[in-house]
Amino acid sequence: MSDYPDSVAFLGQWGRFQQVVFFLLCASIVPNGFGAFNLVFLTDAPGHRCSVPDVGLTEDWRAAIIPVQVVNGNQQLSRCSRFRLDVVRNLSAQGLVPGRDVNLTDLEQEGCVDGWSYSRDVYQSTIVSEFDLVCSEQWKLTFISTVFFVGVLLGSFFSGQLSDRFGRKPVLFLTMGVQMVFTFIQVFSTSWIMFTVLLFINGLGQISNFVAALVLGTEILTGHVRVLYSSMGACLSFTLGYMMLPGCAYLLRDWTSLLLALSLPCLAYLPLWWFIPESPRWLLSQGRVEEAESIVRKAAKWNKVQAPLVIFQDYTPLASPRFATCTGYYGLSFNTSQLHADPYMSCFISAAVEVPAYISGWLVLRYFPRRRSICCSLLLQAVSLFLIQLVPQTLPYLSIALEMLAKYFVTITFSMMFAYIAELYPTLLRNTAVGVCSTVGRLGNCIAPFLITLNTYVLHLPYIIIGTLGCVAALAALYIPESFGQPLPETIQQMHKRERWALYTEF
């Protein structure tokens, strides 16, 4: 039996069929970009302070009832406390003037027992202002982000097995539907618990959709077009959605409106079911040769070429370090608040850095071995992060530049790893393998929200941890088999044969 690329070589690499598959799959990935990072805006905390009811306070006491605190050397109004209202009301009724007749530092303070007042300068509302997730309740924000990534983790694991069992196409559209439906239902959340549960279910379809689309395109496309799709095509589509997110959030500053804007347009993807085919490689692995040939013959008509009488001859089906990368990628992506005073611009800058990174990743995959390239990009990311702690506080923009440089290198690694993993495993196990590796990576996602908060204890500790993980991952990458310049394995036997060949050529 000839290899799959040889069997379909008569189609060419970039005919009408391949173009339709390429761009439609890229389009299906766009929602993942804004779905993965919408928590940046949904969980952002607007400026807030204790609410003060109208109890007849004078203007002087109403202005002075919120204590002034010193935070990082700067004076600001307390966000979580006020002077005791009953005491202030009595002092106000006596006609005493704060600061002149009364020393404010002697007054007893209390929590925000009447709730909070939120600034509307940046947001009309977020889930923080909707459910009062501030002060003693602030821990819930980190918990919400972690629950989402746990959903992503479980979705990555189970969707890979479902895809290898039932096909790439059904799982692709199932996960797209999960994303769309549960993002829409989140709008009607009446509590932070309900929002979190729906977000968890949403997470089940989040990266699962990306992985299914990535594997489907990798198996349908061949040659340089496959490398182009699995690196730059799929990843830039993700980044396009990421870059669209701050624009949508800027125009729609209410959290419910943002979720509606991110969910309803996904209805346009449903007709793609009739245009995106199943993977012929997967059909062949299941012994469904006639269905695979039917898809290839349809592709031949689209490309206006003549298909041979028998396309797949004598085909007999045979049974058969992403953790550090994901921690660095999501840790740096969610830590965008320091890039710019405007959160919308911060998110856009973080997303825009990915465009040259994915282009660089595609060029590296095209011309250089995978293993050494990944090792180098991880080390360069680590060096960039380690250098941040050496920058004096008088040069904040240099720290930002180094952080974005680290984001650039970790994004290159992120793009290469998806293509690399898909090249290592045979068709029968490819989606499960990518799903399992993605699951391990999602463990890094789960700790990223907690990792960011460590800067409240030691300012540069998150960078040190991410950089150290990058060094460990770079060392681990040296032990992964090389796949550069080799065809995708169809069977487990071919995979083991290539591993033995890699060991032989290395030593």
N, C-alpha and C positions, 0 to 999 in steps of 0.2 A: 504494500500500500504506500502511495506517495504521501508526502506531508501535505497538510491543508493548504499552506501558501502556494505550493506547486499545483495543487488541484484547481485552485481558483485563479491562477496567474493570468488566464485568458481574459479576466475581467479588467485587468489593469489595476492601478492603485488609486486613481483619482477621477473616476467617471461620475456620472450623475448619481448613481446609487450610493457611492461612497460619500459624495458631497452632502446628500440628503441625510444620511445616517450621522455624519460628522456634526453638522450644524444643528440638527434636531436634538441629538444627545447633549450637545453643548447647551442648548436652550433649556433642556430639562434640569440642568445643574444650577442655573442662575439662582433659583429660589433658595438653594442651600446657603449661598453667600450671605443673604440678609437674614435668613433664619438662624444661622449659627451665631450671629453677633447682635441680634436685636435686644438682648438683655443689657447691652451697653447703655441703651437709652431707656428701656423699660424699668430697669432697676437703679437708674441714676437718682441721687437724692437732691432735690431742689433745696435752695436756701430755706431755712426754717428757724422758727423760734417759738417759744411757748405762746399759746393763745391767751389773751387777756379779755375776760368778759366785761361788758359795760356795767360797771358798778359805781359810777359817779366819780371816778378819779380825775384829778386835775391834769392838765396837759403835761405839767412837769413830772408828775408821778407816773403817768402813763408812759412817758418816754424813758423814765429811769427804772421801771420795774424789772427790766431784763438786765441781769448783771453783766459786767464787762470782764472777759477772761483774756489771758495772754496765751496764745497758741503759736508755737514756733517763733517767739519773739514779737508777734504782732497782736495788737488788741482787737478783739472782736466780741460781739454780743453772744452770750451763751445760747446754745441751741437746745439745751436739755433742762434748763432750770430757770426759775424766776424767784424774786423775793416773795415771801409769804403774802398772799393777797389780803388776808384779813388784817395783818399788821399794816400793810401799805394803805389800805382803805381807812383805817383809823388815823394814821398820820396825815393823810390827805384831808380828812374831815376836820382836823385840828388846824388846818391852814399852814402846816409846816412845809418848808421848801427842801427838796432833796439836795444834798451836797452842801447846803448852807446851814440849815437847822438840824439836819440829821446826817450822821456819818453812815453812808451806805454799806461800808464793810462790816458794820456791826449788826446788820439785819440778817435774820435767818432766811435761808432759801428753801424752796420746795421744787418738786418735779413739775412737769407739765400736766397737771391734773385735769385741765380743761382742754387738752389736745394741743395741736400745733397750728400755726399760721405758716403757709408755704408761699415762697416767692414764685411769681409767674413770669419772671424776666426771661427764663430760658425754656421752661416747659409749662404748658397748661396743666398737665397732670402726668404722673408716672404711677406705677404700682406702689411706690414708696409713699406718695402723698395720698393715694387711694386707700391704703390699708395701714397708714401710720407706721411704717417700718423704719423708724429712726430711734436714736438713743438706745434704750435698753432692748429694743426690738430689732436693732440693726443686724444682729447675727443671722436673722432670717434671710437676708439678702444673699449671704454666702451659701447658706443652706439651699436656697432656691436654685442658685447656679449649679451647685454640686448635684442636686437631684436631676436637673436637666442633663448633665453629662453622664450620670448613671444611666439614664434612659438611652442616651446615644451609645454608651458602652454595650448595653444589652441588645439594642437594635443592631449594632454592628455584628455581634456574635450570632444571633439567631437568623438575621437576614442572609448571612453568607451561606448557612446550611440550607435555608429554604430555597435560595437561589440555585444551589447545586442540585436540589431535589426536584423543584418544580419549574425551574427555568429563570433566566435573567429578566425577561420582559415582564412576566406577572409581578415579580417582586419589585421591579422598578416602578411600575404604576401603582402598586399597593402602597409603597412607602411615600410616593408623591401624594396619594390620597390622604394618608394619615397626617402628613404635614399640613395639607390644606384644610382639612376638616377640623382638626384640633386647634390649629392657630385661630380659626374663625370662632370656635366655641369659647376660647379663652376670653374673648371680648365680654362674655356674660358672667365672668367670675364674680362671685359675691364675697369672697374671702381669699386671703393669701393661700390658705390650704387648698382650696378649689383650684386656684391658679396654678399652684405647684403640681398638683396631680395631673392636670391637663398638659402642663409643660413637660412632665415626664413622658406622657404618651406621645406628645409631639416629638420629643427627643428620639423615640424609637424609630421614627422615620427619617430623621435628619440626615446623618451621614450615610445611613443605609441606602438612601436614594443615590447619593454620590458614588458609593462603591458599586452599586448595581449598574449604573450608567457607565462608569469607568471600565468595568470588566466587559460589559456588552460591547462597547466600542473597541476595546482592545482585541476582542475575539473576532469581530467582523472585519475590521480594517487590517491591512497588512503593510509590511515594509516601513518606509520612512513616515507614511501617513499615520501608522499606528503609534509610532514614537511621538509624532507631533500632537496627536490627540491625547494620549495618556499623560503627557507632560504639560504642554502649553495650552492645548485646546480646552481640556477639562478644567484645569486649574485657573486659567484666565476667566472662564465662565463663572467659576466660583467667586473670583475677585470682582468681576463685574457686578454681581449681586451685592457683594460687600461694599463696593463703592456707591451703589445706588442707595444703600441704607441711610447714610447721613443726610442725603438729599430729601428722601421721603420723611425722615424724622424732623428735618428742619421745616418742611412745609406743613406737616401734620404733628403738632406738638402735644397732642393728647394720645395717651397710650392705647386707648381703644381704637381710635382712628388709624393709628399706625398698624395695629394688628389686622384691621380690615383691609388696609391697603396692601399688606403683605400676603393676605390669604386669597381674596376674591380673584385677583388676576390669574391665579393658578388654574382656574377653570378652563382657561384657554389651552392648557396642556392635555386635556382629556382626548381631543381628536387625534393626538399624536399616536394613539394606540394603533391606528390603521396605517401609519407610515413607518413606524420603527419596527423592524423585524426581530424575531428571536435569533439568538446566536446559532449559526449553523454548526459551529464547533461543539456547542453543548448538545445540540440535537444528535450529532454523530456519536458523542460519548454515551448517549442513551439508546443507541441503536436505531434511531429514527432517521434513517438515511433518506427516505423519500421526501420527508419534510425539509430536510437540509438541502436536498437537490432542488426542490421547488423554489426555495428562497433564492438560491444561486441562479436559477434560470430566470427568475423575475429580475434579478440584478442585471443579468446579461441583456434582457430586453431594454431596461433603463439605460444601460451603457451602449446599446446598439452594437453588440458583438454576438457572435455565434457561439453557443455553448456546445461542447462535445456531447455525443449520445449518452455516455456514461461519465459522470463527473467524479464520483468517489468510487474507485475500483477496489474490490476485495477488502472492504472496510469491516473489521470485526471489533466491536467495543470491548475494552478491557476494564476489569474492576480496579478498582483502585483505593530592631531597636527603635520599635517605634515609640516606645514610652518616652524617651528623652526628647525626641523630636516634637511630639505633641505637647509635652509640658512646656517646652520653650516657645512653640508657635502660639498656643493659646494664652500662655502666661503673658507674653509680650503684646498680643493682640488686645487682651482685655485691660492691659495697663496703659491706656492711652490718655489718661487724664492730665499727664504732665506735658504732653506735646504742645498744647495750645490752650489758651484760656477758654476758647469756644469748644464745647464737646463735639459739635458737628464737624468742625475743622479737624479736630484731633482724630476722630474716627476715619475721616477721608484720607488724612496723611498716612495713617497706619495701613489703610487698604491700598493706597496708590503705590506704596513701596513694593507691593507684591507684583505689580505689572512687570517691571524690569527683572524681578527675581524669577518669575515664571519663564520669561523669555530666555534668561540665562540658563535656567534648568533645562529647557528644551535643547539649547545649543550644547550643553554639557552631555546630555543623553545621546545626542546625535553623533558626537565626535570623540567622547572620552569614556573609559571604563567606568562602570557604575560604582564599584566598591571604593576605589581610591577617591573618586569625586565626592561621594557622600562623606567619607572620612575627612577630607579637606574642608568641606563646607561646615561640618560640625565643629572642627577645631577653630576655624575662623570666627564662627559665632561665639564660641567660648572666649576667645581672646578679646573680642569686642566688648563682651559683658564684663570681663575682668578689668578692663581698662577704665570702665565707668567710675569705679571707686577711687581712681587716682585723679579724677578731674576736680579742680577746686570749685567751690560753690559759686564763685564769681563768674564761672563760664557754664551756665546752665544749658546753653544751646549746643555746646560740645557734647554734653551728656546725652542730649536728645539725639544728636547725630550718631553717636556710638550705639544707642539703643536701636535706632532704625537700621543701622548697618547690621546689627545682630539679627534683627527681624528679616532683613534681606537674605542673609545666609541661611537662617533656619527655614525660610520659605523655599529656598532652592532645594534644601534637603527634603522638605515636605513633599514637593512636587516630584522629585526623583524617586522617593520611596514607594509611591503608589505604582508608578510604572515598573519599578524594580521588582516588587513583590509579585505583580501580575505576570512578569516574565519568568519567575522562578518555578511556579507550580503548574502542574498539568491541568488540562481543561476540566477533568472530572472533579478536581478539588480547588480550582482556582478561586471561585467566589468565596468558598468556605475559608480558604487560606487568607485571602485579603481581608475577610470579615474578622477572623481571629486576630490577625496582626493589628487591624484597626481597633479591635476590642482592647488589646494590650495598650495601644496608644491612648485610648479613652481613659485609662487609669490616670494618665498624665493630665488629661482634661479635668478630671474630678478633683485633683489636688491643686490645679492652677488658681481657683478662686481663693483658697486658703493661703497659697504661696504668696499672692500679691499682698495680703494683709500683713505679712511678716515685716514689711518696711516700717510699720509703726514701732517696732522694737529695735531693729537694726536697719538703717536706711537702705543699704545695698545688699542685704541678705538675699532677697529674691534673685538678684543678678548672679550672686556667687553660687547659689544652688543650681540655677539653670545652666550656668557655665560649666559647673562640675559635672552635671549630668551629660552635657554635650561631649565632654572629654571621655567619659566612660563609654558613651554610645559610639564615638569615633573608634575607640579600641575594639569594641564588639563588631563593628562593621567590617573589620579586616578578616573576620572568620566566615563571612557570608559568601557563597559561591558567586562567581562572575557570570553575567548573562549577556554581556556586550557582544553584538554581532552574531548572536545565535537565535534560531527560530524558537517560537513558543513550544514547549513540550506538550504533546497530546496525551501522553500516558505517564504513569508513575515510573515505568521502566526507562523512558526517555529522560525523565528528570534525574534519576539516579545515574544514568550513563553520563549525563552532562556534568554532574557533580564529580564523578570519578575523573572525567577529562580535565576539569578545572584543577583538581588536586595534582594530577599528573603534570600539567603544564606549569603549575606554580613551583613544584619541587623538582 
